[in-house]
Each structure stands twice: as structure tokens, then as C-alpha cells.
Amino acid sequence: MSEICSNCKSSVCTLCDRYKRRILNIKKGKEDTFLGLTNVDSKEVVIGRRNRFIFQIVKRLKDVKDSEVPMKNVSAHELEIKINNVLNSLGLKGGLGKCNDYLEFNFPSNKEKVKLFQLFSEIKMKKKKRFNIDWCDVYNGR
């Protein structure tokens, strides 16, 4: 019997496992050279870079989970955030802006909102087949 992933709840999940191992290695300091950290860097710099790198991996884990886990309730506000995030990742800066009233009016049932949320989650996962780190954020804290 195969184990179930604690993140995305699928039975075969090498993606989540790889990200989780990466987080553990960063916390243990095994990837300091990869992060550009040296013995000269202060403790605050080291901790800051590690935390910003881990934050990006955790965000990616959430994207994987959103695309895999069936959701029960999605509010119009959550759907608006998802749509705007996906549009931003596709290069449409600003997305649709405030559209939760429109979504609530045109998609009144929760089932429709859940389907839309999962559709946009899948679009984001397919667009970003390769996970890219925002190095400006890691080094400069932006």
C-alpha cells in the first residue's frame, strides 16, 4: 500500500516530497553554498535568505495542494485572489482587480466556484512546470 502525501493527499507524490526535503536541507544549512552564503555573512543575513527561500518553496507546495485537493468551500474573495495571482504569473500585471462581487453574482453556487478555483490552480501548475526561485527576493528581501 502506498503512502498518502500529507500536503496534496495523492498517493504518489514525488513533487511534494522533493520540496519538503529541500526545506529540510535548507534548515540544516546543507544548501548555504547554493544560496550564496559564506562564512563572512552575518547570522541575520543567513537566516533571512534561508527564510525567504523556504517561503517561496512553501508557496509552491500550496499551489500543488490547491491543484490536487478537492475543496469543499471557496469564497468569491479566495477565487478573486487565485485568479489575480494566476494572471500576474502569466504576465498580466494587476490581474482583474476587484472582481469578487462579479464572481459572487455570476457564480452563486459553491460548486461552480470550486470548479473555477481548481481550473485556475491547474493553469498555474501547467504554466509553471519548472519552479523558479525569485532570487531578487532571496538576496534583497523584496
C-alpha positions as CSV (number, residue, x, y, z in Angstrom):
1,M,0.0,0.0,0.0
2,S,1.4,3.4,-1.0
3,E,1.6,6.3,1.5
4,I,-0.6,9.3,1.1
5,C,1.1,12.7,0.8
6,S,0.4,15.0,3.8
7,N,0.4,18.0,1.5
8,C,-1.6,17.2,-1.6
9,K,-3.3,13.9,-0.4
10,S,-2.3,12.0,-3.5
11,S,-0.9,8.5,-3.2
12,V,2.1,9.0,-5.5
13,C,3.7,12.4,-4.9
14,T,7.4,12.8,-5.6
15,L,7.0,16.5,-6.2
16,C,5.9,17.4,-2.6
17,D,8.5,15.1,-1.2
18,R,11.2,16.8,-3.2
19,Y,10.2,20.2,-1.9
20,K,9.9,19.0,1.7
21,R,13.4,17.5,1.5
22,R,14.7,20.8,0.1
23,I,13.2,22.7,3.0
24,L,14.9,20.3,5.5
25,N,18.2,20.7,3.8
26,I,18.0,24.5,3.8
27,K,17.1,24.4,7.5
28,K,20.1,22.2,8.3
29,G,22.4,24.5,6.3
30,K,23.3,22.0,3.6
31,E,22.4,24.4,0.8
32,D,24.2,27.5,2.0
33,T,26.7,27.5,-0.9
34,F,23.8,27.2,-3.3
35,L,22.1,30.3,-1.6
36,G,25.4,32.2,-2.0
37,L,26.0,32.3,1.7
38,T,29.6,32.4,3.0
39,N,31.2,32.3,6.4
40,V,31.6,36.1,6.3
41,D,27.8,36.7,6.2
42,S,26.1,37.7,9.5
43,K,23.7,35.4,11.2
44,E,20.8,37.7,10.3
45,V,21.7,37.6,6.6
46,V,21.9,33.8,6.7
47,I,18.6,33.4,8.5
48,G,16.8,36.0,6.2
49,R,17.9,34.3,3.0
50,R,17.0,30.9,4.2
51,N,13.6,32.0,5.4
52,R,12.8,33.8,2.1
53,F,13.9,30.8,0.1
54,I,11.8,28.5,2.3
55,F,8.8,30.8,2.0
56,Q,8.9,30.5,-1.8
57,I,9.0,26.7,-1.6
58,V,6.1,26.7,0.8
59,K,4.1,28.8,-1.6
60,R,4.8,26.3,-4.4
61,L,3.7,23.5,-2.1
62,K,0.4,25.3,-1.5
63,D,0.0,25.6,-5.3
64,V,0.5,21.9,-5.7
65,K,-2.0,21.2,-2.9
66,D,-4.6,23.6,-4.4
67,S,-4.4,21.8,-7.8
68,E,-4.7,18.3,-6.2
69,V,-7.0,18.6,-3.2
70,P,-10.8,18.7,-3.8
71,M,-12.1,21.7,-2.0
72,K,-15.4,22.0,-0.2
73,N,-15.9,25.7,0.1
74,V,-14.4,28.6,-1.8
75,S,-15.5,32.2,-1.2
76,A,-15.6,34.8,-4.0
77,H,-12.7,36.6,-2.3
78,E,-10.5,33.4,-2.4
79,L,-11.4,32.9,-6.0
80,E,-10.6,36.5,-6.8
81,I,-7.1,36.2,-5.2
82,K,-6.5,32.9,-7.1
83,I,-7.5,34.4,-10.5
84,N,-5.4,37.6,-9.9
85,N,-2.3,35.5,-8.8
86,V,-2.6,33.3,-11.9
87,L,-3.0,36.3,-14.2
88,N,0.0,38.0,-12.6
89,S,2.1,34.9,-13.1
90,L,1.1,34.9,-16.7
91,G,2.4,38.4,-17.1
92,L,-0.9,40.4,-16.8
93,K,0.1,42.8,-14.0
94,G,-2.8,43.8,-11.8
95,G,-4.9,40.9,-12.9
96,L,-8.6,41.7,-12.9
97,G,-8.5,43.8,-9.8
98,K,-11.5,43.7,-7.5
99,C,-13.9,41.2,-9.1
100,N,-15.4,39.3,-6.1
101,D,-18.8,40.9,-6.4
102,Y,-19.0,39.9,-10.1
103,L,-17.9,36.4,-9.2
104,E,-20.5,36.1,-6.4
105,F,-23.3,37.3,-8.7
106,N,-22.4,35.2,-11.7
107,F,-21.3,32.1,-9.9
108,P,-23.7,31.8,-7.0
109,S,-23.2,28.1,-6.2
110,N,-20.2,26.9,-4.3
111,K,-19.7,24.0,-6.8
112,E,-19.1,26.5,-9.6
113,K,-16.6,28.5,-7.6
114,V,-14.7,25.3,-6.6
115,K,-14.5,24.3,-10.3
116,L,-13.2,27.7,-11.3
117,F,-10.7,27.7,-8.4
118,Q,-9.4,24.3,-9.5
119,L,-9.2,25.3,-13.1
120,F,-7.1,28.3,-12.3
121,S,-4.9,26.2,-10.0
122,E,-4.3,23.8,-12.8
123,I,-3.5,26.6,-15.2
124,K,-0.9,27.9,-12.8
125,M,0.7,24.5,-12.3
126,K,0.8,23.9,-16.1
127,K,2.3,27.3,-16.8
128,K,5.0,26.9,-14.2
129,K,6.2,23.4,-15.0
130,R,9.5,24.4,-13.7
131,F,9.6,26.0,-10.3
132,N,11.7,29.2,-10.5
133,I,13.0,31.0,-7.4
134,D,12.8,34.8,-7.3
135,W,16.4,35.5,-6.5
136,C,15.8,39.2,-6.1
137,D,13.6,38.4,-3.2
138,V,16.1,35.9,-1.7
139,Y,19.0,38.3,-1.8
140,N,17.4,41.7,-1.4
141,G,14.3,40.9,0.6
142,R,11.9,42.4,-1.9
